[in-house]
Amino acid sequence: MPCPVAEIFSSVQGEGLLVGCRQIFVRLQGCNINCSFCDTPSDEANFCKIEQHPGYRDFIKIPNPLTAEDVAVAASSYDLSIHHSISITGGEPLLWTSFIRELVPLLKGTRHGIYLETNGTLPEELAEVIEFIDIIGMDIKLPSISGLPPFWEEHSNFLKIAAKKKVFVKVVVGEDTTEEEIEQAAGLINEFDNKITMIIQPVSPTTNRITGISPGRALDLQRLALKKLADVLIIPQTHKIIGLL
């Protein structure tokens, strides 16, 4: 089935455990939640932007929706062999499980396969595609910064499935993030494996709706998480710092 795709481009991963790795990004449209700190356009365009030369912002536009074959052809134009992986991202890509199942078999040749970037709230949908995914970067959405009700049960059920593959957990934090939230997030991860890496991601300073976090507060939250987990890193959105997509 065709899928509305926002962008296809080659760049470096700017968030999480794979920061700096070269990836091809396939950004699918639409999301099932609406976080207050989200920096992804929510309006669905009737076209997909495809960058012709990485980093030059020389996009062409093709009409949506795209077939799996359309996306595979565009992605393959970047030379898959030099890329760490293909990032299937969004929005929330798990809204399009049938499309992912069609697409992934057509995307062969990267060094480490398929990377799924997800908000971690759709466990049943993850189960439908887990066999096609190699690495998972899942979010834990904290109510104090997302502006949404908690998703603790959804995140727990999601991580139960995601832990079958290589997975890390990203937690966006701001100055209003509470100690209780970080402790609960770390405890949730610890239920499955205390060696799963937690990434504490300070909310981007370009986001005006959320108060950024001070260095001291970020270190306090990391200290709390490290009491339950073996590996807790503080990593900002590095692609915004260096001006990449």
Secondary structure by P-SEA (a helix, b strand, c coil): cbbbbcbbbbbcccccccccbbbbbbbbbbbcccccccccccccccbbbbbccccccbbbbbcccccaaaaaaaaaccccccccbbbbccccccccaaaaaacccccccccccbbbbcccccaaaaaaccccccccccccccccccccccaaaaaaaaaaaaccccbbbbbbbcccccaaaaaaaaaaaaacccccbbbbcccccccccbbbbcaaaaaaaaaaaaacccbbbbbcccccccccc
